[in-house]
Amino acid sequence: ALREAFASGDIVFSCGGIGATPDDHTRQCAAAALEVPLELHPGAKALIQARMQDMAREQGQPYEPERSDNLHRLQMGVFPRGAALIPNPYNKIPGFSVGDVHFMPGFPVMAHPMIEGLLDGRYAHLHGSGAQTEMSVLVFGAMEATLTPLMERIEAGHPGIKVFSLPSVDHPVHGRHIELGVKGQGDAVAAAYAALRDGLVQFGASLGPETVRKPAIE
């Protein structure tokens, strides 16, 4: 799978398996797929040592770089030769990239900001121009099937707008309901939402909280 990823030219994100325990094999598999050796990345070494110093300081203990467990932690910086680092804002322990294939830990608290950093940095030019705004309202006591004609009218009358319907049967706060909304770009979203809401009122639907989700990148 990794050989195919490296050869594909695609942007690939791999999460998990880059730790230093015996069940972590992703770094080794990446090197095997690339047919290059593994080696301690000097930048990764510096970051891991900085993290170990932080941990020692937090615990009120002296930093002992030659202690066996600290030496073992450096294995987390052993990457395929030629790899570039992916910054980890959570705990400094980096991931690595080879071309457009990117490796980070499996923990979402780390992987999410690391992937986000790549998307908003290296790949910023590939997204954002088509970012959409969403406007929705919770509808109580109605069935999707009865609302479908209204949804179809909204899409037909507002080119470029998509209507979405997200039913929930056991929401802990709102119970059984449908989140009904529109998404698209520009002023067309507000116009379509106003028409949708008017249609729901005419239908006699019981309406709840409304939500507007705007794009992070305009």
Secondary structure, 3 states (H helix, E strand, C coil): CHHHHHHHCCCEEEECCCCCCCCCCHHHHHHHHHCCCEEECHHHHHHHHHHHHHHHHHCCCCCCCCCHHHHHHHHHHEEECCCEEECCCCCCCCEEEECCEEEECCCHHHHHHHHHHHHHCCCHHHCCCCCCEEEEEEEECCCHHHHHHHHHHHHHHCCCCEEEEEEEEEECCCEEEEEEEEEECCCHHHHHHHHHHHHHHHHCCEEEEEEEECCCCC
